[in-house]
Amino acid sequence: MKLIQLPTLALEQKIKEELEENPALDEGAESLDEDGFGDEADQYEAEDNQTIEAEDINVDEYLSDDEVPDYRLKANNYSKDDEDSRVPISGGATFRELLIDQIGTHLIGEQDRSIAEYLIGNIDDDGYIRRDLSAIVDDLAFTQNIFVEESKLEETLLLIQDLDPPGVGARDLRECLLIQLKKKSNTADIRLAYEILDHHFDEFAKKHYRRLIEKLEIDEEYLKGAIEVISRLNPKPGGSSSNNQKSVQAVIPDFTLSIEEGELELSLNSRNAPELNVSREYKDMLETYKTTQEKNKAQKDAVVFVKQKLDSAKWFIDAIRQRQQTLLITMSSIMNFQREYFLTGDQRKLRPMILKNIAEEIGMDISTVSRVASNKYIQTPYGTFLIKEFFSESMTNDAGEEVSTKEIKKILEDSVGEENKRKPLTDERLAQLLKEKGYPIARRTVAKYREQLDIPVARLRKEL
């Protein structure tokens, strides 16, 4: 069950760990022996049915340190033609290290530098200092034995805010944007943008454009130019550094779906089907041990160890094979259930589908289907998607048909995309539009779906 839940990258890591921990497990294509047997796992299974007594085995020649089985640790279970979509992370200085380097170009004393470095250490990944300066004053006293006034901290913070990237070291969004505007040319649009952010930030944030026009006594075109200037500013200067290293998780599809001559073709990523086999060296040990006449406790202990490792290797191979079968059976059922969608790519064709539907179809437990859908991706002609995105609840339309909530969300998203941005549609109006299309849902349900789609309220979608 744990192996089923792992996505491709995590499975590769698990296999690597198993190879490192169990010398009886080998990676790579199985080779034929002298009798023509190729499946070492099956051959071991046949041998396992025979009782091997510890008294019949000699392990002396296998206890030396230089007789360690030579197994590979690198995964070679996919072809050279397979596309590797992992994104390499470039090396170099981190975001905060770059800021500290810039501090070095300023002629400041040793204590001031220590204060500046401590402040930089409190800057988050977005480029903000979100802690109160009074708290940082206390920290400096207790942890660095540096006693300063808050005004001194303010002075040092202004020095940091003058560094690149522009806007770094701000305590909130308004200050961040103002810092960036100060570094720009003094044009009419920039002066107006600065005044809006400095004195009318609440009206701007709430998009009360008509109120701004009246207060500033300007026309709409002038306001539009200032808003365009503000929209080009960077709200997260910390993320603008090319060397700002963050944890990057590569998305590698676990399944690939294609359409061949009008038929759906599903395949499992080759990295989910590693070539593993039981170590021949460890198997040969048991065969060799049978011919010896010497018997002692060390030999018996070694036999038990070898037998345990062989059992563990075979179990792991069987578990990987069962995982492959379970993944393919489950995803095939999902593909057939959503056949119309996968043939067209139209989200409105998604049928209502819950875990129970698939579990009953394939005769497995709901928890198994949940593990297959968890953190797994499928590559389709229309993009790469999380499998769980194809599951949704149902509702009944005016025609008495069960439709997926995904279909309703798609219509809602399209309606917002086509609205007049000068007069965005309210939730009540969106509910009315959906009702006209045959989907009678309440306004509060529209609000819930809108939030799930990360669509802001009508007031915040307003544009000039």
C-alpha positions in Angstrom: 0.0 0.0 0.0 2.9 2.4 0.8 4.5 1.7 -2.6 1.2 2.3 -4.4 0.9 5.7 -2.9 4.4 6.8 -3.9 4.7 9.0 -7.1 7.5 8.2 -9.6 10.3 10.3 -8.1 9.6 9.0 -4.6 9.5 5.4 -5.9 12.9 5.9 -7.6 14.3 7.1 -4.2 12.7 4.1 -2.4 14.3 1.6 -4.9 17.7 3.3 -4.5 17.4 3.0 -0.7 16.3 -0.7 -0.9 19.3 -1.4 -3.2 21.7 0.2 -0.8 20.2 -1.6 2.2 19.8 -5.1 0.7 22.8 -6.6 -1.1 20.6 -9.5 -2.2 18.6 -7.2 -4.5 20.2 -6.4 -7.9 19.1 -3.9 -10.6 19.3 -4.6 -14.3 18.2 -7.1 -16.9 18.1 -10.7 -15.8 20.6 -13.0 -17.5 20.2 -16.7 -18.5 22.0 -19.2 -16.5 23.6 -22.4 -17.8 20.3 -24.3 -17.6 18.6 -21.5 -19.6 16.6 -20.1 -16.7 16.1 -16.3 -17.0 13.7 -15.3 -14.3 15.8 -15.3 -11.2 13.0 -14.3 -8.9 10.9 -17.3 -10.1 13.9 -19.6 -9.8 14.5 -18.4 -6.3 10.8 -19.0 -5.5 11.3 -22.6 -6.6 14.4 -23.0 -4.4 12.6 -21.4 -1.5 10.2 -24.3 -1.4 13.1 -26.6 -0.5 14.2 -26.6 3.2 17.8 -25.4 3.6 19.2 -26.3 6.9 21.9 -24.2 8.5 23.9 -27.3 9.3 24.4 -28.0 5.6 26.0 -24.7 4.9 29.5 -23.2 5.1 29.9 -19.5 5.0 33.6 -19.1 5.7 34.6 -18.1 2.2 31.9 -15.5 2.0 32.7 -13.7 5.3 35.8 -11.8 4.0 35.4 -8.0 3.5 36.5 -8.0 -0.1 33.6 -10.3 -1.2 30.9 -7.7 -1.2 28.4 -8.2 -4.1 28.9 -5.7 -6.9 25.4 -4.3 -7.5 24.6 -1.0 -9.2 23.0 1.9 -7.3 22.2 4.0 -10.4 18.7 3.6 -11.9 19.0 2.5 -15.6 15.4 1.3 -16.0 14.4 3.8 -18.8 15.7 4.2 -22.2 18.0 7.0 -23.5 15.1 8.4 -25.6 12.9 9.0 -22.5 12.5 12.7 -21.9 13.8 13.9 -18.6 11.7 16.9 -17.6 13.4 17.6 -14.3 14.7 21.1 -14.0 18.3 21.5 -12.8 18.8 24.0 -10.0 21.6 26.4 -10.7 24.3 26.9 -8.2 25.7 30.1 -6.9 25.1 32.5 -4.1 21.7 32.5 -2.3 19.4 35.5 -2.2 20.5 36.6 1.3 24.2 36.1 0.4 23.8 38.4 -2.5 22.4 41.1 -0.2 25.2 40.6 2.3 27.8 41.0 -0.5 26.2 44.3 -1.5 26.4 45.5 2.1 30.2 45.0 1.8 30.4 47.8 -0.8 29.2 50.3 1.8 31.6 51.9 4.2 30.0 51.0 7.5 31.5 49.9 10.9 31.7 46.4 12.2 28.7 46.7 14.5 26.6 48.3 11.7 27.5 45.4 9.4 26.5 42.9 12.1 23.1 44.7 12.5 22.6 44.7 8.7 23.4 41.0 8.4 21.0 40.2 11.2 18.3 42.2 9.5 19.0 40.4 6.2 18.7 37.1 8.0 15.1 38.1 8.9 14.1 38.8 5.3 11.7 36.1 4.1 11.8 34.4 0.7 9.5 37.1 -0.8 11.9 39.8 0.2 10.0 41.2 3.2 10.8 41.9 6.8 7.6 41.0 8.5 8.8 41.1 12.1 8.4 44.2 14.3 11.6 46.1 14.6 11.1 46.2 18.4 11.3 42.4 18.5 14.5 42.4 16.4 16.0 45.0 18.8 15.4 42.5 21.7 16.8 39.6 19.6 20.0 41.6 18.9 20.4 42.2 22.6 19.8 38.7 23.8 21.5 36.7 21.0 24.2 39.1 19.6 24.9 41.2 22.7 24.3 44.3 20.5 22.3 47.0 22.1 20.7 49.6 19.7 17.8 51.9 19.6 14.9 51.2 17.2 15.8 54.4 15.3 19.2 52.9 14.6 17.6 49.8 13.2 15.4 52.0 11.0 18.5 53.7 9.6 20.1 50.4 8.8 16.9 49.1 7.2 16.9 52.1 4.9 20.4 51.1 3.8 19.1 47.5 3.0 16.1 48.9 1.1 18.5 50.7 -1.2 20.0 47.3 -2.3 19.0 45.2 -5.3 16.5 43.9 -6.2 14.4 47.0 -5.7 11.8 46.7 -3.0 13.7 44.3 -0.8 13.5 44.8 2.9 10.0 46.3 2.8 7.6 45.6 5.7 4.5 45.5 3.6 3.3 45.6 0.0 2.7 49.4 0.0 6.3 50.1 1.2 7.7 47.6 -1.3 6.0 49.3 -4.2 6.9 52.8 -3.1 10.6 51.8 -2.8 10.5 50.6 -6.4 8.9 53.8 -7.6 11.5 55.9 -5.9 14.2 54.3 -8.2 12.3 55.1 -11.4 12.4 58.2 -13.6 10.4 61.1 -12.5 7.5 61.1 -15.0 3.9 62.3 -14.6 2.6 58.7 -14.5 5.2 57.7 -11.9 4.4 60.8 -9.7 0.7 60.0 -9.8 1.4 56.3 -9.1 3.5 57.3 -6.1 0.8 59.6 -4.8 -1.9 56.9 -5.1 0.2 54.4 -3.2 1.4 56.9 -0.6 -2.0 58.6 0.2 -4.8 56.5 -1.3 -3.6 52.9 -1.0 -6.9 51.5 0.4 -8.9 52.9 -2.5 -6.4 51.5 -5.0 -6.3 48.1 -3.3 -10.2 47.9 -3.3 -10.3 49.2 -6.9 -12.4 52.2 -6.1 -11.3 53.9 -9.3 -14.2 56.3 -9.5 -13.4 57.6 -6.0 -9.7 58.0 -6.9 -10.7 60.1 -10.0 -12.8 62.4 -7.9 -10.3 62.8 -5.1 -7.3 63.4 -7.4 -9.3 65.4 -9.9 -7.9 63.5 -12.8 -9.4 61.9 -15.9 -9.7 58.1 -16.5 -6.8 58.0 -19.0 -4.4 59.6 -16.6 -5.4 57.1 -13.8 -5.1 54.2 -16.3 -1.5 55.2 -17.0 -0.6 55.3 -13.3 -2.2 51.9 -12.7 -0.3 50.4 -15.6 3.0 51.7 -13.9 2.0 50.0 -10.6 1.0 46.8 -12.3 4.5 46.4 -13.7 6.1 46.6 -10.2 7.3 43.4 -8.5 5.2 42.5 -5.4 7.7 39.8 -4.4 11.2 41.1 -5.0 12.8 38.2 -3.1 11.7 35.9 -5.9 13.3 38.1 -8.6 16.8 36.9 -7.9 18.0 34.2 -10.4 20.1 32.7 -7.6 17.3 32.6 -5.1 17.3 28.8 -4.5 14.0 27.3 -3.4 12.9 23.7 -3.3 11.9 22.7 -6.7 9.8 19.5 -7.2 10.0 18.2 -10.7 6.7 16.9 -12.1 7.2 13.6 -13.9 4.0 12.0 -15.2 3.3 8.6 -13.8 1.1 7.7 -16.8 1.0 8.7 -20.4 -2.2 8.8 -22.4 -2.3 9.2 -26.2 -5.0 8.8 -28.9 -4.1 6.4 -31.7 -6.6 6.2 -34.5 -9.5 7.4 -32.3 -8.6 5.0 -29.5 -7.2 5.8 -26.1 -3.8 4.3 -25.3 -2.5 4.2 -21.7 1.0 3.4 -20.6 2.8 3.5 -17.3 6.0 5.6 -17.1 8.9 3.2 -17.6 10.5 4.5 -14.4 7.6 2.8 -12.6 8.7 -0.6 -14.0 12.3 -1.0 -12.9 14.3 -4.1 -13.8 15.0 -5.8 -10.5 16.1 -9.3 -9.7 17.5 -11.4 -6.9 21.3 -11.3 -6.6 22.8 -14.4 -8.2 25.8 -14.1 -5.9 23.6 -14.5 -2.8 21.7 -17.4 -4.5 24.9 -19.1 -5.3 25.9 -18.8 -1.7 23.1 -21.1 -0.6 24.0 -23.6 -3.3 27.6 -23.6 -2.3 26.8 -23.9 1.4 25.1 -27.2 0.8 28.3 -29.0 -0.2 30.3 -28.1 2.9 30.9 -30.4 5.9 31.8 -27.7 8.4 29.2 -26.5 10.8 29.4 -23.8 13.5 27.3 -21.0 15.0 28.8 -18.2 12.8 27.9 -20.2 9.7 24.3 -20.7 11.0 24.0 -16.9 11.7 25.3 -16.1 8.2 22.8 -18.5 6.6 19.9 -16.8 8.5 21.1 -13.4 7.3 21.4 -14.5 3.7 18.0 -16.1 3.7 16.4 -13.0 5.2 17.9 -10.8 2.6 16.8 -13.1 -0.2 13.3 -13.2 1.2 13.2 -9.4 1.5 14.5 -9.0 -2.1 11.8 -11.3 -3.5 9.1 -9.6 -1.5 10.2 -6.1 -2.8 10.2 -7.4 -6.4 6.7 -8.8 -6.0 5.5 -5.6 -4.3 6.8 -3.5 -7.2 5.1 -5.8 -9.8 1.9 -5.6 -7.8 2.1 -1.9 -7.7 2.5 -1.7 -11.5 -0.6 -3.9 -12.0 -2.7 -1.9 -9.5 -1.7 1.4 -11.1 -2.6 0.3 -14.6 -5.8 -1.4 -13.6 -7.0 1.7 -11.7 -6.0 4.3 -14.2 -7.5 2.2 -17.1 -10.8 2.2 -15.2 -10.6 6.0 -14.7 -9.7 6.5 -18.4 -12.7 4.4 -19.5 -15.0 6.2 -17.1 -13.9 9.6 -18.5 -13.5 8.4 -22.0 -15.5 11.2 -23.6 -13.3 13.8 -21.8 -10.0 12.2 -22.7 -11.0 12.0 -26.4 -12.0 15.7 -26.6 -10.2 17.5 -23.8 -13.4 19.4 -23.0 -13.8 19.7 -19.2 -17.5 20.0 -19.7 -17.4 16.3 -20.7 -16.1 15.2 -17.3 -18.6 12.8 -15.7 -19.3 12.9 -12.0 -16.9 10.4 -10.5 -16.1 9.5 -6.9 -13.6 6.9 -5.5 -16.4 4.4 -4.9 -17.2 4.3 -8.6 -13.7 3.1 -9.6 -13.3 0.9 -6.5 -16.5 -1.0 -7.4 -15.5 -1.3 -11.1 -12.1 -2.8 -10.4 -13.1 -4.8 -7.2 -10.6 -3.0 -4.9 -10.9 -1.1 -1.7 -11.6 2.7 -1.8 -8.4 3.3 0.1 -6.4 1.6 -2.7 -8.0 3.9 -5.4 -7.3 6.9 -3.2 -3.6 5.9 -2.9 -3.3 5.5 -6.7 -4.9 9.0 -7.2 -2.7 10.6 -4.6 0.1 12.8 -5.9 0.1 11.0 -9.3 0.1 12.8 -12.7 -1.0 11.8 -16.1 0.3 13.3 -19.3 -2.4 13.8 -21.9 -2.6 15.5 -25.3 -4.2 18.4 -23.4 -1.6 18.8 -20.7 -0.3 17.1 -17.5 -2.9 16.8 -14.7 -3.2 15.4 -11.2 -5.3 12.3 -11.3 -7.4 13.5 -8.4 -8.6 16.4 -10.6 -10.8 14.0 -12.6 -12.8 13.2 -9.5 -15.8 15.4 -8.7 -19.2 15.3 -7.1 -22.5 15.5 -9.0 -25.6 17.6 -9.1 -28.8 17.4 -11.1 -29.6 19.9 -13.8 -33.0 21.1 -15.0 -33.2 18.1 -17.4 -32.8 15.7 -14.5 -29.3 14.6 -15.6 -26.4 14.2 -13.2 -23.6 16.5 -14.1 -20.2 17.0 -12.7 -19.4 20.0 -10.5 -16.3 20.3 -12.7 -18.6 21.2 -15.6 -20.3 23.9 -13.6 -16.9 25.3 -12.5 -15.8 25.4 -16.2 -18.9 27.4 -17.2 -18.4 29.7 -14.2 -14.8 30.3 -15.2 -15.7 30.9 -18.8 -18.4 33.4 -17.8 -16.0 35.4 -15.7 -13.5 35.3 -18.5 -16.0 36.8 -20.9 -17.4 39.4 -18.6 -17.1 43.2 -19.0 -14.2 44.0 -16.7 -15.6 47.5 -16.2 -18.7 45.9 -14.7 -17.7 42.5 -13.4 -20.5 39.9 -12.7 -21.5 39.6 -9.1 -22.1 36.2 -7.5 -25.8 36.8 -7.7 -25.6 37.5 -11.4 -23.4 34.5 -12.0 -25.9 32.3 -10.2 -28.6 33.7 -12.4 -26.6 33.0 -15.6 -26.0 29.4 -14.5 -29.7 29.0 -13.8 -30.5 30.2 -17.3 -28.1 27.5 -18.6 -29.9 24.8 -16.7 -27.8 24.7 -13.5 -29.9 25.8 -10.5 -27.4 26.6 -7.8 -27.5 29.1 -5.0 -25.4 32.2 -4.8 -23.4 30.9 -1.8 -22.5 27.8 -3.9 -21.3 30.1 -6.7 -19.2 31.9 -4.1 -17.7 28.6 -2.9 -16.9 27.5 -6.5 -15.4 30.9 -7.3 -13.1 30.7 -4.3 -12.0 27.2 -5.3 -11.1 28.6 -8.7 -9.1 31.4 -7.1 -11.4 34.0 -8.7 -11.6 37.2 -6.6 -14.9 39.0 -5.9 -16.4 41.2 -8.6 -15.1 44.4 -7.0 -11.5 43.2 -7.2 -11.9 42.1 -10.9 -12.8 45.6 -12.0 -10.6 47.2 -14.6 -10.7 50.6 -16.3 
